[in-house]
């Protein structure tokens, strides 16, 4: 078994390696918290290398690990909440910059127009000088839309929060007026969806 110090230096080398070394970075990150750098040489290496390299690269490492997790987890966790491929493709083609890091949209088709309108407003704000927002996850949670982006400015944040609030009044299956419901009207059932009367207890096929 390699020592903590050896793992640490392997991690430093991996920082300078291509992206295919990501498993090494994962191992390095997992041991970094508990590492013991007691020797003078190790401490000197830490001072020279880490104080500069770590500060510049830790955010990149965190983002890489996050992207890796988001590419794998949602497909299993939300596999029943997928937007139809045709509608999803329309959004991706209309707003490629917003969805550049997104592989799937994890909600049903009833919120398509809501998401489309939100993205249009976000891009108009960007055209007027606001930063370009990029999604890292769009999904349904607890019956409402969750539209997660990186570092929105206050105006963009407000647009997103308004759309999320509006989703609780729009049926996530058909887009008609809806309300938050539990299974068979039981809000304590753990199954919560925003549905119209027609689709109150409907499960998509």
Phi and psi in degrees as GROMACS dihedral restraints (atoms count N, CA, C in turn):
[ dihedral_restraints ]
;  ai    aj    ak    al  type     phi  dphi    fc
    3     4     5     6     1   -69.1    20    10
    4     5     6     7     1   149.3    20    10
    6     7     8     9     1   -72.0    20    10
    7     8     9    10     1   165.6    20    10
    9    10    11    12     1   -60.2    20    10
   10    11    12    13     1   -37.3    20    10
   12    13    14    15     1   -65.3    20    10
   13    14    15    16     1   -40.9    20    10
   15    16    17    18     1   -65.1    20    10
   16    17    18    19     1   -40.3    20    10
   18    19    20    21     1   -63.0    20    10
   19    20    21    22     1   -38.6    20    10
   21    22    23    24     1   -63.3    20    10
   22    23    24    25     1   -47.3    20    10
   24    25    26    27     1   -67.9    20    10
   25    26    27    28     1   -33.7    20    10
   27    28    29    30     1   -62.7    20    10
   28    29    30    31     1   -37.4    20    10
   30    31    32    33     1   -64.6    20    10
   31    32    33    34     1   -40.5    20    10
   33    34    35    36     1   -61.1    20    10
   34    35    36    37     1   -44.1    20    10
   36    37    38    39     1   -63.5    20    10
   37    38    39    40     1   -38.8    20    10
   39    40    41    42     1   -65.5    20    10
   40    41    42    43     1   -28.0    20    10
   42    43    44    45     1   -59.7    20    10
   43    44    45    46     1   -30.7    20    10
   45    46    47    48     1   -93.5    20    10
   46    47    48    49     1     0.2    20    10
   48    49    50    51     1   -93.0    20    10
   49    50    51    52     1   169.5    20    10
   51    52    53    54     1   -64.3    20    10
   52    53    54    55     1   172.2    20    10
   54    55    56    57     1   -63.6    20    10
   55    56    57    58     1   -20.1    20    10
   57    58    59    60     1   -67.6    20    10
   58    59    60    61     1   -10.4    20    10
   60    61    62    63     1   -85.2    20    10
   61    62    63    64     1    14.2    20    10
   63    64    65    66     1   -55.6    20    10
   64    65    66    67     1   -40.0    20    10
   66    67    68    69     1   -57.2    20    10
   67    68    69    70     1   -34.8    20    10
   69    70    71    72     1   -66.2    20    10
   70    71    72    73     1   -39.7    20    10
   72    73    74    75     1   -64.2    20    10
   73    74    75    76     1   -38.2    20    10
   75    76    77    78     1   -61.2    20    10
   76    77    78    79     1   -45.5    20    10
   78    79    80    81     1   -63.1    20    10
   79    80    81    82     1   -42.3    20    10
   81    82    83    84     1   -62.3    20    10
   82    83    84    85     1   -45.1    20    10
   84    85    86    87     1   -62.1    20    10
   85    86    87    88     1   -36.3    20    10
   87    88    89    90     1   -70.4    20    10
   88    89    90    91     1   -26.0    20    10
   90    91    92    93     1  -100.9    20    10
   91    92    93    94     1    -7.0    20    10
   93    94    95    96     1   -65.3    20    10
   94    95    96    97     1   -36.1    20    10
   96    97    98    99     1   -64.1    20    10
   97    98    99   100     1   -40.0    20    10
   99   100   101   102     1   -97.3    20    10
  100   101   102   103     1    10.4    20    10
  102   103   104   105     1   -69.6    20    10
  103   104   105   106     1   145.9    20    10
  105   106   107   108     1  -116.4    20    10
  106   107   108   109     1   110.8    20    10
  108   109   110   111     1  -109.4    20    10
  109   110   111   112     1    74.7    20    10
  111   112   113   114     1   -88.1    20    10
  112   113   114   115     1   -22.6    20    10
  114   115   116   117     1   -78.9    20    10
  115   116   117   118     1   150.1    20    10
  117   118   119   120     1   -57.8    20    10
  118   119   120   121     1   -40.7    20    10
  120   121   122   123     1   -63.7    20    10
  121   122   123   124     1   -43.1    20    10
  123   124   125   126     1   -64.3    20    10
  124   125   126   127     1   -40.4    20    10
  126   127   128   129     1   -65.1    20    10
  127   128   129   130     1   -38.7    20    10
  129   130   131   132     1   -64.4    20    10
  130   131   132   133     1   -42.8    20    10
  132   133   134   135     1   -60.7    20    10
  133   134   135   136     1   -39.6    20    10
  135   136   137   138     1   -63.0    20    10
  136   137   138   139     1   -44.0    20    10
  138   139   140   141     1   -63.5    20    10
  139   140   141   142     1   -43.7    20    10
  141   142   143   144     1   -73.6    20    10
  142   143   144   145     1   -44.4    20    10
  144   145   146   147     1   -91.7    20    10
  145   146   147   148     1   -53.0    20    10
  147   148   149   150     1   -70.8    20    10
  148   149   150   151     1   -43.1    20    10
  150   151   152   153     1   -56.7    20    10
  151   152   153   154     1   -29.7    20    10
  153   154   155   156     1   -94.0    20    10
  154   155   156   157     1   -54.4    20    10
  156   157   158   159     1   -66.7    20    10
  157   158   159   160     1   -43.7    20    10
  159   160   161   162     1   -62.4    20    10
  160   161   162   163     1   -43.7    20    10
  162   163   164   165     1   -62.6    20    10
  163   164   165   166     1   -35.6    20    10
  165   166   167   168     1   -81.4    20    10
  166   167   168   169     1   -25.2    20    10
  168   169   170   171     1  -109.7    20    10
  169   170   171   172     1   -16.6    20    10
  171   172   173   174     1   -63.4    20    10
  172   173   174   175     1   -35.7    20    10
  174   175   176   177     1   -66.1    20    10
  175   176   177   178     1   -38.9    20    10
  177   178   179   180     1   -64.1    20    10
  178   179   180   181     1   -39.6    20    10
  180   181   182   183     1   -63.3    20    10
  181   182   183   184     1   -46.5    20    10
  183   184   185   186     1   -61.2    20    10
  184   185   186   187     1   -41.2    20    10
  186   187   188   189     1   -67.2    20    10
  187   188   189   190     1   -38.6    20    10
  189   190   191   192     1   -64.6    20    10
  190   191   192   193     1   -42.7    20    10
  192   193   194   195     1   -66.0    20    10
  193   194   195   196     1   -39.6    20    10
  195   196   197   198     1   -64.9    20    10
  196   197   198   199     1   -45.0    20    10
  198   199   200   201     1   -62.2    20    10
  199   200   201   202     1   -39.1    20    10
  201   202   203   204     1   -63.7    20    10
  202   203   204   205     1   -42.4    20    10
  204   205   206   207     1   -66.8    20    10
  205   206   207   208     1   -41.5    20    10
  207   208   209   210     1   -70.1    20    10
  208   209   210   211     1   -25.7    20    10
  210   211   212   213     1   -72.1    20    10
  211   212   213   214     1   -25.8    20    10
  213   214   215   216     1  -103.0    20    10
  214   215   216   217     1   -42.3    20    10
  216   217   218   219     1   -68.7    20    10
  217   218   219   220     1   -48.2    20    10
  219   220   221   222     1   -59.2    20    10
  220   221   222   223     1   -34.5    20    10
  222   223   224   225     1   -60.7    20    10
  223   224   225   226     1   -30.1    20    10
  225   226   227   228     1   -91.5    20    10
  226   227   228   229     1   -39.0    20    10
  228   229   230   231     1   -73.6    20    10
  229   230   231   232     1   -32.6    20    10
  231   232   233   234     1  -124.4    20    10
  232   233   234   235     1    31.3    20    10
  234   235   236   237     1   -63.3    20    10
  235   236   237   238     1   -21.0    20    10
  237   238   239   240     1   -87.3    20    10
  238   239   240   241     1    -5.2    20    10
  240   241   242   243     1  -113.7    20    10
  241   242   243   244     1    50.8    20    10
  243   244   245   246     1  -100.6    20    10
  244   245   246   247     1   133.3    20    10
  246   247   248   249     1   -68.0    20    10
  247   248   249   250     1   147.7    20    10
  249   250   251   252     1   -61.8    20    10
  250   251   252   253     1   144.2    20    10
  252   253   254   255     1   -56.1    20    10
  253   254   255   256     1   -36.9    20    10
  255   256   257   258     1   -65.0    20    10
  256   257   258   259     1   -46.4    20    10
  258   259   260   261     1   -68.8    20    10
  259   260   261   262     1   -40.3    20    10
  261   262   263   264     1   -59.9    20    10
  262   263   264   265     1   -42.3    20    10
  264   265   266   267     1   -62.8    20    10
  265   266   267   268     1   -38.6    20    10
  267   268   269   270     1   -60.2    20    10
  268   269   270   271     1   -44.4    20    10
  270   271   272   273     1   -65.0    20    10
  271   272   273   274     1   -43.6    20    10
  273   274   275   276     1   -63.8    20    10
  274   275   276   277     1   -36.2    20    10
  276   277   278   279     1   -77.3    20    10
  277   278   279   280     1   -33.8    20    10
  279   280   281   282     1   -73.7    20    10
  280   281   282   283     1   -34.1    20    10
  282   283   284   285     1  -131.4    20    10
  283   284   285   286     1    62.3    20    10
  285   286   287   288     1   -62.6    20    10
  286   287   288   289     1   -30.3    20    10
  288   289   290   291     1   -72.8    20    10
  289   290   291   292     1   -37.9    20    10
  291   292   293   294     1   -67.3    20    10
  292   293   294   295     1   -40.4    20    10
  294   295   296   297     1  -102.2    20    10
  295   296   297   298     1    24.2    20    10
  297   298   299   300     1   -63.9    20    10
  298   299   300   301     1   -26.9    20    10
  300   301   302   303     1  -106.6    20    10
  301   302   303   304     1    16.2    20    10
  303   304   305   306     1  -111.1    20    10
  304   305   306   307     1   133.5    20    10
  306   307   308   309     1  -102.3    20    10
  307   308   309   310     1   -34.1    20    10
  309   310   311   312     1  -140.5    20    10
  310   311   312   313     1   159.6    20    10
  312   313   314   315     1  -113.1    20    10
  313   314   315   316     1   119.2    20    10
  315   316   317   318     1   -99.2    20    10
  316   317   318   319     1    60.7    20    10
  318   319   320   321     1  -153.1    20    10
  319   320   321   322     1   168.5    20    10
  321   322   323   324     1   -86.8    20    10
  322   323   324   325     1   178.3    20    10
  324   325   326   327     1   -71.4    20    10
  325   326   327   328     1   -19.0    20    10
  327   328   329   330     1   -62.3    20    10
  328   329   330   331     1   -21.7    20    10
  330   331   332   333     1   -97.5    20    10
  331   332   333   334     1     9.2    20    10
  333   334   335   336     1   -56.2    20    10
  334   335   336   337     1   -51.2    20    10
  336   337   338   339     1   -64.1    20    10
  337   338   339   340     1   -35.9    20    10
  339   340   341   342     1   -63.5    20    10
  340   341   342   343     1   -46.4    20    10
  342   343   344   345     1   -67.2    20    10
  343   344   345   346     1   -40.3    20    10
  345   346   347   348     1   -59.9    20    10
  346   347   348   349     1   -46.4    20    10
  348   349   350   351     1   -64.4    20    10
  349   350   351   352     1   -43.0    20    10
  351   352   353   354     1   -60.0    20    10
  352   353   354   355     1   -47.0    20    10
  354   355   356   357     1   -62.8    20    10
  355   356   357   358     1   -38.7    20    10
  357   358   359   360     1   -61.0    20    10
  358   359   360   361     1   -43.3    20    10
  360   361   362   363     1   -67.2    20    10
  361   362   363   364     1   -38.8    20    10
  363   364   365   366     1   -64.2    20    10
  364   365   366   367     1   -40.3    20    10
  366   367   368   369     1   -71.0    20    10
  367   368   369   370     1   -33.8    20    10
  369   370   371   372     1   -64.4    20    10
  370   371   372   373     1   -39.0    20    10
  372   373   374   375     1   -64.7    20    10
  373   374   375   376     1   -39.1    20    10
  375   376   377   378     1   -64.0    20    10
  376   377   378   379     1   -39.4    20    10
  378   379   380   381     1   -63.8    20    10
  379   380   381   382     1   -22.2    20    10
  381   382   383   384     1   -97.3    20    10
  382   383   384   385     1     8.7    20    10
  384   385   386   387     1   116.1    20    10
  385   386   387   388     1    -6.7    20    10
  387   388   389   390     1   -72.0    20    10
  388   389   390   391     1   154.9    20    10
  390   391   392   393     1   -66.1    20    10
  391   392   393   394     1   154.8    20    10
  393   394   395   396     1   -75.4    20    10
  394   395   396   397     1   120.5    20    10
  396   397   398   399     1   -91.0    20    10
  397   398   399   400     1   148.0    20    10
  399   400   401   402     1  -131.3    20    10
  400   401   402   403     1   130.1    20    10
  402   403   404   405     1   -75.6    20    10
  403   404   405   406     1   148.0    20    10
  405   406   407   408     1  -117.7    20    10
  406   407   408   409     1   -10.5    20    10
  408   409   410   411     1  -167.9    20    10
  409   410   411   412     1   134.1    20    10
  411   412   413   414     1  -128.1    20    10
  412   413   414   415     1   122.4    20    10
  414   415   416   417     1  -159.2    20    10
  415   416   417   418     1   170.4    20    10
  417   418   419   420     1   -96.5    20    10
  418   419   420   421     1   139.2    20    10
  420   421   422   423     1  -148.4    20    10
  421   422   423   424     1   129.1    20    10
  423   424   425   426     1    54.0    20    10
  424   425   426   427     1    35.0    20    10
  426   427   428   429     1    86.7    20    10
  427   428   429   430     1    -3.8    20    10
  429   430   431   432     1  -123.4    20    10
  430   431   432   433     1   163.3    20    10
  432   433   434   435     1   -75.4    20    10
  433   434   435   436     1   139.9    20    10
  435   436   437   438     1  -123.4    20    10
  436   437   438   439     1   116.8    20    10
  438   439   440   441     1  -117.7    20    10
  439   440   441   442     1    94.4    20    10
  441   442   443   444     1   -94.2    20    10
  442   443   444   445     1   125.0    20    10
  444   445   446   447     1  -130.8    20    10
  445   446   447   448     1   166.0    20    10
  447   448   449   450     1   -91.0    20    10
  448   449   450   451     1   122.4    20    10
  450   451   452   453     1    47.9    20    10
  451   452   453   454     1    60.4    20    10
  453   454   455   456     1   -73.4    20    10
  454   455   456   457     1   151.7    20    10
  456   457   458   459     1   -80.2    20    10
  457   458   459   460     1   168.5    20    10
  459   460   461   462     1   -54.1    20    10
  460   461   462   463     1   -42.2    20    10
  462   463   464   465     1   -61.8    20    10
  463   464   465   466     1   -45.2    20    10
  465   466   467   468     1   -66.5    20    10
  466   467   468   469     1   -39.8    20    10
  468   469   470   471     1   -60.1    20    10
  469   470   471   472     1   -41.9    20    10
  471   472   473   474     1   -63.4    20    10
  472   473   474   475     1   -41.0    20    10
  474   475   476   477     1   -59.2    20    10
  475   476   477   478     1   -44.3    20    10
  477   478   479   480     1   -66.5    20    10
  478   479   480   481     1   -44.5    20    10
  480   481   482   483     1   -64.3    20    10
  481   482   483   484     1   -36.2    20    10
  483   484   485   486     1   -64.8    20    10
  484   485   486   487     1   -44.7    20    10
  486   487   488   489     1   -63.3    20    10
  487   488   489   490     1   -40.5    20    10
  489   490   491   492     1   -63.4    20    10
  490   491   492   493     1   -40.0    20    10
  492   493   494   495     1   -66.4    20    10
  493   494   495   496     1   -39.5    20    10
  495   496   497   498     1   -65.5    20    10
  496   497   498   499     1   -29.0    20    10
  498   499   500   501     1   -61.2    20    10
  499   500   501   502     1   -24.3    20    10
  501   502   503   504     1   -78.2    20    10
  502   503   504   505     1     3.8    20    10
  504   505   506   507     1  -123.7    20    10
  505   506   507   508     1     9.7    20    10
  507   508   509   510     1  -126.6    20    10
  508   509   510   511     1   125.5    20    10
  510   511   512   513     1   -60.0    20    10
  511   512   513   514     1   126.7    20    10
  513   514   515   516     1   -76.5    20    10
  514   515   516   517     1    -5.4    20    10
  516   517   518   519     1   -96.2    20    10
  517   518   519   520     1   -45.1    20    10
  519   520   521   522     1  -117.5    20    10
  520   521   522   523     1   -15.6    20    10
  522   523   524   525     1    89.2    20    10
  523   524   525   526     1    -1.2    20    10
  525   526   527   528     1   -78.1    20    10
  526   527   528   529     1   174.3    20    10
  528   529   530   531     1   -60.2    20    10
  529   530   531   532     1   133.8    20    10
  531   532   533   534     1  -141.6    20    10
  532   533   534   535     1  -177.3    20    10
  534   535   536   537     1  -149.5    20    10
  535   536   537   538     1   161.0    20    10
  537   538   539   540     1   -71.0    20    10
  538   539   540   541     1   129.4    20    10
  540   541   542   543     1  -136.1    20    10
  541   542   543   544     1   154.4    20    10
  543   544   545   546     1  -101.0    20    10
  544   545   546   547     1   169.1    20    10
  546   547   548   549     1   -62.2    20    10
  547   548   549   550     1   124.9    20    10
  549   550   551   552     1    55.0    20    10
  550   551   552   553     1    32.2    20    10
  552   553   554   555     1    81.1    20    10
  553   554   555   556     1     2.7    20    10
  555   556   557   558     1   -95.6    20    10
  556   557   558   559     1   106.0    20    10
  558   559   560   561     1   -72.7    20    10
  559   560   561   562     1   -10.9    20    10
  561   562   563   564     1   -96.0    20    10
  562   563   564   565     1     6.5    20    10
  564   565   566   567     1   -73.9    20    10
  565   566   567   568     1   -17.6    20    10
  567   568   569   570     1    90.4    20    10
  568   569   570   571     1   -14.0    20    10
  570   571   572   573     1  -101.6    20    10
  571   572   573   574     1   110.3    20    10
  573   574   575   576     1  -126.6    20    10
  574   575   576   577     1   128.5    20    10
  576   577   578   579     1  -143.0    20    10
  577   578   579   580     1   153.6    20    10
  579   580   581   582     1   -95.5    20    10
  580   581   582   583     1   114.1    20    10
  582   583   584   585     1  -138.3    20    10
  583   584   585   586     1   152.5    20    10
  585   586   587   588     1   -79.4    20    10
  586   587   588   589     1   173.7    20    10
  588   589   590   591     1   -61.5    20    10
  589   590   591   592     1   -39.2    20    10
  591   592   593   594     1   -63.9    20    10
  592   593   594   595     1   -37.2    20    10
  594   595   596   597     1  -107.3    20    10
  595   596   597   598     1    24.2    20    10
  597   598   599   600     1   -54.7    20    10
  598   599   600   601     1   -39.9    20    10
  600   601   602   603     1  -122.8    20    10
  601   602   603   604     1    25.9    20    10
  603   604   605   606     1   -87.0    20    10
  604   605   606   607     1   132.7    20    10
  606   607   608   609     1  -105.2    20    10
  607   608   609   610     1   127.1    20    10
  609   610   611   612     1   -59.5    20    10
  610   611   612   613     1   147.3    20    10
